Amino acid sequence: MHSRNKIDKFVVSRDKEATTHISPGLFPVGRQAEWSKQNRTLTFSIHPLNSKLALAVAGKQPREKLDRDIRVFEQDQRVTVCGIATVPDERLPFISDTHAVFIALQRLMENYGDSTDQVSAGIEGILRMSTLYREAMLRQVRVLQEVTVVNDFIEEEIETFQSMHAIWHLFEIIYLTTVAPGLSTSIVPYFMEWLNINFPAPSADEGRRIAEGSPTADELAKRDGLWSYLKKLAIRGHVSILANMLEKLGHSQLLSAAAARWASTISEISRKMPLGSNEETTGSFNARWKRWNEEVRNTATAVKGLLSSDKKSKDLALESLFTIVEILRGDVDTISAESDLWQDIIGAVMLYSEPTAQAGRLPSLVNVVVEQYESDAFTELDRALVALLNHDLPEFLPLCSHIDHWLSAHIADLMEHITIMDICKKVFAVNPREHYILALCETYLGHENLWRVGLDYLGMCKTRAGISVMEEYAMRIPLDSDRKAEQVLRVCDKYKLKTAYDRIHRQLGRQKWQRGRLGAAIGHFSKVGDNSSISMVCDQLWSEYLGSGNLTYGPVIDGVLATGLKHDRVLFLSKYRDFHECYKSAEHVQAGKILLSILVSEIAPLHAVYDLLIDSIPLLEGDTLVFSSDDTFELMRCAESLTTASSQNKTGDTANSSNSIDRSELSIFNVACSRNLARAFVMS
């Protein structure tokens, strides 16, 4: 037994090519040759975050190195920005629908946990989500088929989604639908359902042509392609339709007596074909099947004997009936000869030879069938289906990525949830689920309408690499509007991207600050505890007041306080506004209390203390005693502290310097304090 080395089997899928026409073009019309000879070439630059590139004309050599002047064209001065459609617009509804299912599936599995017992209990829920995925694929196919102008791209998209549905449906049958105990674990009925849904045959048009006009038995017998149609019905297990048509042919006068008789007999046999149910035991079903199969074999022997006894006359109807009964008998050679697809052979052999076969029987059966075909005849879809039927998941996943990134990412996610990813982890050099989700996100993150979807997928990677990529991208998303900024911040908060959350808030705070929206700027800085920036914004508000003499920052501060922010500078501006209003209303005592509380609580910046002390002079010199002796001593203490700090130049405040203090005004303040102190002593 050879061990498989750990290798990187991930293969980059083939990108779909698209042609972009630029109007007006970068070449002068009809003068491309002259343009190229004039030292010109094209240069481009790809945007690192979105799906855009800039095209421009450049020189093959610097113009200074040329011996002669070159002719200047208008296009030389133009830069053209082109959008690269990483995701076609036709896919946007599908992506939106499946993104919702993806998120719901992650939440479902978080509730169930990762243990084997819990996963088994959650299979029913996973199966519901898988069905929603398939419904979205089929809905997308219908939408594309209804497009009025069908081009190569639409046809390719239809084929892609049909392939995705075929793969997903088969995966669902093998790993989800047939895991329940009992007869229902037989994969045969589910496989035949899968085959007829994803590769319908015989075609509906063929069936309508055969049954058109409710033909009589003789009219039916004369229909072109009748027997080929009946054989296809047998191959695909449509035994009820087969029985009805054979019963009608049994009354045809155009068939030989032997053919008519055997048509009726085979019709009866087809109707008696046993069908399993959950109420019936496997042993009981096998007994019924054995009796029915013996009857089919006897019928085949009798028809073969009849054909052998009359070799001279060629009875096409009887020969076709023999082929049909051989198919019902499960003869592999006959089934292979009459099948159009390799999937037909697998389905018919299991249906008529091993009706209780389980998923574990598929690898041996598919290998026998596939050997009959040349490998070059297999499409990407065929290879993916063969790998899935072989349970070769390490081969299956890369083949899914060749068909579409969406398929490989969501299949890998499903495999992780039902705990069958271990074999892939042993083979691949990286975590397959993470790898394919990251590959899908690359296409989403560059789309202006899908960046949020891409971030959600990254957040659900739940790995260090996924979160790292998510955080790096979140910090670089262009914040074109407040709404988009809020969306990005909600994502950062949801997935605990603290670095991105802090940086974005600081970025938004600086933007608002530059635009004069100081309240909004303080709000953003407060979200990340950027006290230094909050202080600088408040200092600007204070400086604007000092410069103009008009206190206009009230609405800004009210808006900030309404958010519940508690910051010394904000509180200082709010209280000073209250002081200002009380003073204007001649409520001098209340104004004095507010002013003193600002100074005592030390919420004011040091460079503002001087202005507050000067504001106290009119209150000290007023007719009414505003400050008590203790209050006056407190004012004098503040003045002494300010003078000491100024002389030592240790304020550490960018808005303050020693020469900002007017010594003459400070002397007036000291005199006012002395007078007020004398009055306070006398009145006390």
N, C-alpha and C positions, 0 to 999 in steps of 0.2 A: 504494500500500500504506500503510495507516494503522497507526501504531505505537500500542500500548496503553499508556496512562498508568499509572503506578504508583499503585494505589488500594488502599484497605482493603476487601476484599470479604467479610471475615468477618462472618457473620450469626449472631447468638445463636439457638440452636435453641429451639423451643417447649418449655417445661417441661410435664411432665405434671401435671395438677391432681389433688389429693387432698384429701379432706374429713376433718378430724380432729374427733372428738367428745370433749369434755372432761366427765368425770364425777367429782365433782359439777361442775355448770356455774358460770359466773361471774355468771349472772343468777338471781334468785329465780324459781322455776318459776311461770309464768303471770302474772308481774308485770313483764314487760319494759318496758311503757309507763311505769308508775310509776317504775321504776328509772331510765329515761332522763331523766325530768323532774326527778329529784332531783340534778341537776348531775353526772351520772356519764357517763364514757366509758371506753374501754379503752385501756391503754397497753401497750407491749411493748418488749423489748430482746433483740436477737439476740446470741448468744455469738460472739465473734470467731474462735474456733477450731473449735468443734464445731457440729453441726447441732441446736442447741437454742435455744429462745427462752423468755423469762419473760413471762407475761401477768399483768396486775394491773388492778384498778379504780383509776381516777384521777378527780379532779374536773375539770370543764370550766373552773372558776374556783377560785381559792383560797377555802377555807371562810371565811376572815376577811372576805372582801368580800361575803358573802351577808347579806341582811337577816334571814333566818330560819334556824333550825336545820333540818337535813335528817335524814331518817330513816336510821338506820344498819342496814345489812344484814350478815349474817355473812360474805358473800362479799367485803365491802369489805376485810377484814383478811387475805385469802388471796393468796399469789403462786403461780401455777401454772407449772411448768416443763414444756414440751412438747418432744418430740423430733421433728425434721423428717426424714423418711426420704428422704435424698438418693439412697440406693441401696436398692432393695427386697431383703429377705432372700433371695428366690428367686434373686437374681443372684449371691450370694456364691460358690457353687461355681464358676460360670462365670468370675468375676473371678479367683479363685485359680488355676484351670487356665490361663487365658490370660496371667496375670502370669508364670507359670513359662515359658511359651512365649516371651513378650516378652524376658525376661532371657536365655534361651538364644539367641535370635536376635541380641541385641546382642553376646554373647560370640562367636558364630559370625562375625559381621562384623568384630570386632576381630582375629580370626585371619587373615581374608582381606585386610583393608585397604580402601582406598578407590579404588585404581586401576581403570581399566576392565577390564583383563585379569583382575585378581583378582576383581572383581565377577562377571564372566562365569563364572569357575571356581566361584564360590560360589552360582550360580543353583540348582543341584541342592539344596544345603542350604537355601536360602531357600524353595524349593518344598516341602520337607519341613515346614518350620515353618508355611508357609501352609496346608498340609493339616491340621496340628494345630489351627490356628485354626478351620478350617471344621468339623472334627470336634467341637470344643467347642461351636460354634453349633448344630449338629444335635443334639448331646446335650442342650443346654439346651431345644431345642424339644420333644424327647421327654419331658423331665422336666415341662415345663409342660403338655403334653397329657395327662399322667397324673395331674394334680391333680384330686382328687375334686370339689371345689367350684370350678367355673369361673365367674368373674365378668368384668366388662368389663376390669379391669386385666390379668387373665391372658390374655384374648383379644388385648389390645393388645400384650402382651409377646410372644406367639407370633407375631403379625404382624410385630413389629419384628425379631425374630431371623430369621424367614424372609426378610425384606427384606435384612437384613445379610448373610445367607448368599448370596443371589442376587447382590448387588453384589460381594462378596468373590470368589465363584467366577468371575464373569465377568472381574474384574480379573486374577485368577490366570491365566486362560486367555490373555488378550491379552498380558500383560507377562511371564509366566513360562513357561507350558506350551509356547507356540508359538515360543519363541526358538531351539530346536534346528534345525540345518540338515536339509535333505531334505524329503520329502513330508509329514513330520509337522508342518511349519510351516503346513500348511493348517489354517485355524481351523474349517472346516466340521464335522468330526466332533465336535470339542470343544464347539462352539456348540450342536449338537443334543443332546449329552449334558447340557450346562448347562440347556438349555430343558426337557428332560424331567425333570430332577431338581428344578428349582426351580418349574416351572409344569406339573406333570404333566397330560397329556391324551393320549387320552381317559381319563376317570376309571377307577379300578380297579373301582368299583361298576358302572359301565356295561359294562365288559368282562366282569365276572362274570355280569351279567344276560344278555348276549348269548350267552355260552358255557355257560350253566347247563344241567346235565344232559346234556352231550355231544350236542347236537341233531343230527338227520339233516340232509341237505341241504335237504329241504322244510321242516323245522321251523326251520332257520336262516333260510330265505328269508322266513318269516312273522314273524320277530322285529321288534317295533317299534323304530324307530330304527337298524335295521341299516345302511342306506346312509350315514346321517350318521356312524355310528361308523367305517365303512370310509374315509370321506373324511378323518376326523380322523387315522386311522392313516397315511394317505398324507401328510398335511400334516406330521406329526411324524416321518416317516421310518421308521415301524415296518413296513418292507416284508416282513419274514419272516412276521409275523402276518397282514398283508394278503394275502400270497400263499397262505397256508394256507386262509384263509377263502374267498377267491375260487375256489380249487381245489375246495373242497367245494360251493360254489354252482354250479359248472359241471355238477354232476350233478343239480341240482334240476329236477323236472318242473314246478315252478310258474313258472319263468322261461321266457321265450320261447326258441326255439331259437337265435336270434341272440345274445341276452343270455347264455345259458349258454355258447355257443361263445366269445364274447369274454371272458367271465369267466375261462375256462380259459387263453385266450391272454394276458390281462393278468397272470394268476397266474404264468405262465412268464416273462414279461418282468420282473416284479418280482423273481423269484428270480435273474435274471441281472444285476441291477443291480451294476455294478463297485464294489468296495471297495478303497481304497488300502492299501498296507502300506509299511513302511520298507525292505523288500527290493526294491521295484519302483521304477524310475525314473519321474520325472514324465512324460516323453515316452511311455513304454509305457502308463501309466495313462490319459493323455489319448486315446491311440489307441483303447483299449478303450471308454472313455467315449463317444467320438464315434460308434462303431459302435452302442453300446446306445441312445444318444439318437436316432440315426437310425431305429432300429427302433421306438422309442416314438412318434416323429413319424408314421411310416407307419401305426401302429396307430390313432393319434388321427385321422388323415385318413380311414382306412377306416370307423371308427365314426361319424364326423361325416357321411360320405357316406351311410351306412346310415340315419341319423336324418333326413337331408334328403330321402331318397327316399320315406320313409314318414311324412309329416307328419300324416296323418289319425289314425292310432292312436298313443296316447301310451304309450311303453314306459318306465316309471319306472326299471326296472333298467338298461336300456341307457343312459338319460340319465345315471344315476349313474356307470355305468362310463366314460362319456365324460368326466365331470367328473374321475374318478380318473386317467384317462390324461392329461388335460390338466395335472393337478397334477404327474404324473410327468414331463411334457414341460417343466415349469418355466414354464407360462403365468402371468404376473404377475397378470392380471386375475382368473383363476380362483382362484388362491391367495389373493388379497386377499378375494374374495367368500366363501371357505370358511373363512377364518381367524377365530378368536375374539380373538386378541391380535396387536398389532403385531409382537411378537417372533416369532410364528408365520410371518409373511410373510417376514421377513428369513431365518429358518432354512430355510424351504422353497425360497425363490428361490435361495439359495446351494447348497443340497443338490442341486437338480435342474438348475440352470443353470451354476453356477460351483463345482464340487466341490473345486477346488484353490485357492479364494480364500484370501488371507492377510488378516491383521488390518488391513492398510492399505486394504483394499477396504470396510471397514465404514462409514466416514463418508459416502461418497457413497451407499451403499445405504440407510443409516438415514435420511438426509435425504429421500430419495424416499418412503420408507414413512411417515415421521412427518407429511409434508405432507397425508396423507389424513385426519388426525385433528385434532379441535379441541383447542387447547392446554388448555382447561378440563377436558378429560376425562383429563388426565394427572395421576397421583399423584406424590408426592415420590419414590417408588421409580422410576416411569417416567422422571422428569426426570433422576435420577441415572444410570440406565442409558443414556439417550440421550446424556448428556454423556460417559459413559465410552466408548460406541461411537464417538462423534465425536472421541475423543482430546482432549477439551476438559477437561484436568485442572484448570485454574483455576476452571472452573465446577463441576466434579465434586466437589471437596473440600468447599466450603460446603454442597452438597446432601447430602453424607454426614452432615455435622454436624446437619442438620435431622432426620435419621432417628435418630441416636444419637451421643453424644460418643465412645463406645468405638470406633465404626466409623471416624470421621474421624481419631482419634488413631493408630490402628494402621495404617490405610491410608496416612496421611502418613508414618509410620515406614517402612513397606515401600517407598514411593516414594523416600524418601531413600536407602535401602540399594541400590536398583537404579538409582540415578542418573538418575531422570526428574523430579526435583523442580525443576530449573533454571528451567523455564518458569513455574512457580508463584512462585518467588522473584522473578522479574522483574515479576510482576503485583502480588503482595501487598506490603504495607508492612512486614510482619514475616515472620520465618521460619515457614512454615506448620507444619512438624513441631513446633517448639517451642510454637507457639500452641495447637495442638490437644491436645498432651500436657498443657500447663498447664491447659487447660479441663477435661480429664478428671480431673486431680489435684484440682481444686477440689471435685469430688464425693466423691473418695476420702478426702481429708485430714480432712474433717469427720465421717467415720464412725469410730466407736470401734474397729471391727475391721479397718479398711482403711488406717489411717494409714501403716503400714509399706509397704503396696503403693504408696500415693501417693508416699512418699519415694523408693522405688526408681524410679518413673517420672520423678520430678524429677531424680534422679541421672543418669538415662540421657539427659536433654536435652542434656547436655554443652555447655551454653551458659552465659554469664555470668548471664543472667536466671534460668534454671532453678536453678542452684546458689545464687543469691542468695535466691530464694523458698524453696528447700529449707532453707537455713541459718536464715532468719528463722522458718520454721515449726518447725523442730526445737527452737529455743530456747524455744518457747512451748507445746510439747506438755505437757499435765498429766501429771506423773510420779506416777501413782496407786499404783504398787507398785515394789519393787526390780526385779522382772522386766521391767517396762515400761521402767524407767530404763536397764537394761542393754541392752535392744533398741535404744533410741534412741541410746545411746552407740556400739553396734556400727555402726549406720548412719552416724553422724558419722565414725567411724574409717574406714569403708569408702570414703566419698566425700570424705575429707580436709576435713571441715568443722571447721577448727581453732577458730574463734571459738565455734561452738556447743558443741564438745567441751569447751573450757575452761570456758565459762559453766555448762554442765550439771554438770560435776564440782564446781565451786565451790558451785553451788546444793545439790547432794546432800550435799557436805561440811558446809555450814551446817545442813542439815536433821538430819543424823546428830548433829552437835555439840549442837544444841538438844535432841535426844531422849536425850542422854547416851551415845550410841554413839561414843565418842571414837576407838576404833581404826578404825572404818569411816570416820569423818570424816578422820583422818590419811591413810588410803588414798586417798580421793578427792582431797584437796589435793595429795598426792604425784604423782598422775597428771598434774597440770598445773604442777608445780613451784612451788606456792604455799607457799614457805618461811615467809612471815610467818604464815599461818594455822596451819601445822604447829607453829611455835614457840608460838603462843598456846594451842593445845590442850595441848601439853606443859607449858606454864606452869601451866595449870589442874590438870593431874595433880599437878604438884609442889606447888601451893598446897593441894590437897586432902590431900596427905600431911602437909604442915606443920601444917595445921589439925587433923587427926585423930590424927596420930602413927602411923597404920596404913598400911603400904606395901601397897596393894592393886592397884596398876596393872600388876603383873607380867604377867597374861594379855593385857592390852591391848598392851603393848610386844612381847611374844612374837609376837602375831599380826601386828603391823606389821613386825617384823624378818623374819618368814617370807616376806613379799612381796619381800624384797630391797631394801627402802628404806634408803638411807644418808643420814641427817640428823643433824647434831650434837646437837640436843636429844633425839632419840630414843635416840641412842647414849649420851648422858649419863644418861638415865633408866635405861637397861639396865645400865650399869656401876655406877650408884649402887645399883641393886637387888642386884647381885652383891656390892658392898661391904657392904651391909646384911646379906646372908645369911652372909658370911664372919665378920662381927663377931659375929653371934648364935651362930655355931658355934665362937667363941673362936679362930678362925684370924686372929689379930691381924696377923701379918706380911703375910699375903696381903691382908687388908683394907686395910692401910696402902699397899701397892703400888697397889691399885686406886684408892684415894682420891687418891694423888699423881699417878697417870696422868691422872685426870680433870682435876686442876688444871693440870698441865703442858701437856696437849693443848689446853687452853682450849675444851673442848666444852661446858662448863657455862655457863649464862647468868650475867652478872655479879651479878645479885641472889641467885644461889644460892651464890656463892663464900663469902660470910660463913658460911652454914650448914655448908658443907663444912669450913671452917677450925675452926668450933666442934666439928664431929664428930671432928676430929683430936686434940682435947685429951685424951680418955681414952687414946688410943694413945700420946701424948707422955708422959703421966704413968704409964703402966702399968709393971709389973715387968719386962716384956720390952722390950728395945730394938727398936723397930719402924722408926724413921727414922734413917738415917745423918746425919752432919753435912751432907753435900751435900743430902740430902732436907730437912733442917731449914732450911737456907738457902733452898731453893726455896719452902718453906711461908711463910717470912718475906717473901720477895719477893712472893708472892701477896697477903699481908696488906697490904704497903706499897702495892701497886697498887690494891687495893680502897679503902684509906684515901684515896689521892690522888684516885681517881675520885669517891669520895663527897663529898669536900670541894669539888671543882670542879663537882659536880652534872652530870657529862657522861656518865652511864651510858646515857642514851637508852633505858632499859628501863622500861616502864610499871609493872612489879612492884617496882621498887626506888626508894628515896628515901634521903636522907642520914640521916634519923632512924630508919631501919630497922636501923641498926647500933648494937648495944649496946656502948658504949665500955668498960664494966666487964668484959664477957666478952672483948672483944678484948685487954684488959690481961692477963686470965688466960691467954689464948692466948700472948701474948708471954712471960710468965713460964714457961709450960710449954715453949716453944721454947728458952729460955735453959737450963733444967735439962736438957732432952734433948740440947742441944748439948754441955753439959759432960760428960754421961755418954758421949756418942759420942766425945769427944776422949780421955777416960780409957780407954775400951775399945779405942780404936784404937792 
